[in-house]
Amino acid sequence: MIYLKEIMLFLGLLLISCHSSALEFKQVQTSESTVTFDYKQMGVPLNGKFNKFSAQVAFDPAKLATAQARLDIEVASIDTGSADGDDAVVGKLWFNAKSFPAASFISTGLKSLGGNRYEAMGKLSVKGKTLDVVAPVTFQANGNRGVFDGGFTIKRLDYAIGEGEWTDLGTVANEIPIKFHIVVNATPGKK
């Protein structure tokens, strides 16, 4: 009888310790993360990236209702693969980086699609305009390390990215796919 009680007590403590050591992924590893984009210029597919951004994430797979994410991008850190292109797109007709130095995504919800697939809803603010976006996201965990991969497509003219002569969609396409790869480390979560 005593032996059975000891086993039950041990199993109970094991369950409690497993529950209290749930992981919350929130330490973003910016140096291992990327924000990239694709675009077409005169029908030619090109890509680029943003070199400077910050991200905050709070994600516990067992508590989706409390998940939060924020991504702030320094638009002047854009890398189109061409110095002339970089100089042009930070100017007033494109990102107007002097007046609007950052673009941001702030999550408003996260929905499970099953397995490691999710749908992140949020607000994307670029050049003073804020619109709703939905991003399919995958999350892969390996111990206390996790990776979010996802993306969404914006229409650049919705944000006035490319004004004046640059509204010609034959020169630069309207659809701009944006992709993110965010690496996070976990900390023990609270019960």
N, C-alpha and C positions, 0 to 999 in steps of 0.2 A: 504494500500500500504506500509506504513512504517513497519507494522507488518511483511509482507512478506519479505521485505528487511532484517530485523533483523534475521529472521529465516534462510534466505539464507547465511547471514554473519556468523551466529553461525555454520551452517553446514560446511561452507568452512573452518572455523578455526578448527573445529573438525577433518576434513579430513587432514588438514595440520599437526595438532599435532599428529594424529595417524601415519602419514607417517614419521614424524621426530623422533618418538619414537620407530622406528623399533629396534628390539633387535639383537645384535651381540653377539654370544656365544664365549667367549674367555678366561674366567678365569677358568683354569683347577683345579679341586679339586683332587690333586694327592692322598691324604689320602683315598679318597673314590673310586679311580680308580684301575683297575687291569690289568696286562698282564700275561696271563697264556698260557700253552702249553700242548699238549698231545703227548705221544710217546709210542711205543711198544718195550719192551725189552724181547727178547726170546719169542715173541708172547703174552706177558702179557701186557695189557693196563695200563699205568701209566700216571700221570700228574704232573705238577710242575708250578712254577711261578717265576717271577722276582720281588724282593722286592724293588729295587730302579730304578726309571725311572723318566724322566721329559717329559712333553708334552706341546706343544704350539698349540693352535687351534684358528682360526679366521673363524667363520661360521655364515653367515646371510642367512637363507633359501631363501630370495628373491634375493640374489646376489651370485649364485653359482660360477660364473666366478672368484670371488675374494677369494673363500674359500682356506684356507691353513691349513696344519697340519704337525707337526713334532713330532716324538717320539724318544727319546734317552734312551737306556736301558744300565745300568751298568751290564755287563755280569757276573761279580764276585758276584752279588747279587742273583744268581740263587738258587732256592730251589727245589731240586728234591725229597725231602722227606727223603733223606739219607745224612748224613754228608760226608760219604765216596764218594757217588755219586757226591755231590757238589764239593769236592776237585778234583775229577777226571776230571769233565767237564770244570773246569776253566783252566786246564792244557794245555800244548802245542798241544797235539793231538786233543783236542776238540775246545774250544773257544780261547785258547791262550790269556787269559785275560791280561797278562803282556804286550804283544805287541799290542793287540787290545781290550782295556778296554770297548769299547762301541759298540753297534749295533744301527743302526738308520733307521728310515723310514721317508722319506720326500715326501709329496704329490706333484703330478704334475698335478692333475686335479680331478674334482668331477662331476659325471654325475647322474642326477635324473633318477630313475627307476619307479617313481610314488609313491604317498603316502609318507610314511616316509622312503622309501628305496632308497639307493644310491649305486654307485659304485665308490670307491676311487682308483685312479691310483697313483702309486708312485715308488720310488726307495728304495730298502732295501739293506743296507750295513751291512755285517757281515764279520768279519775276513779279511778285505781288499778287499772283492769282492762285487760289486754292481750289482743287477739285478732288472728288472722290476717286480712289483707285482700288482695284482688287488684284492681289498678287497670289498666284499659286506658289506654294513654298513646300520644299521638302526639308526634313530635319533628320540628320543621322547622328546618333550618339555612339561614342566609343569610350566607355568609362566616364570620366569627368570632362570629356571633351566633346563638343558638338559642332555641327556645321549646318547652317541654313543656306539653301540654294533656292533662288527664285527669281522672278522678274515680272515685268508688265510692259505694255506698250503704251506710250503717250502719243498724242497728236500735238506736235510742236506748236502749231498755230493756235491751239487752245490756250497756250501760255504766252503767246506773242513772242515765241522764240523764232527769230527771223522775220523782221518787219521790212516794210518798204519793198524794194526789188526782190528781197528774199522770200516773199510770200509766194513766189512762183514755184509750184511743186514739181515742175520739170527739172529744176536745178537741184533742189534738195527735197527729198521725199518728206511727207508730213508725219508718217509713222516712224517712231523711234523706239525700238525695243531696248529696255534697260534691264540689266541683269545684276544680281548681287550674290556674293559668296561671303558669308559672315561666319567667322570662326569664333566660338565662345568656349570658355571654361566654366565649369560648374563649381558651386559652393554648396555645402550641405544646407538643405532647406530647413525651414522651421515647421514644426508640426501644426 
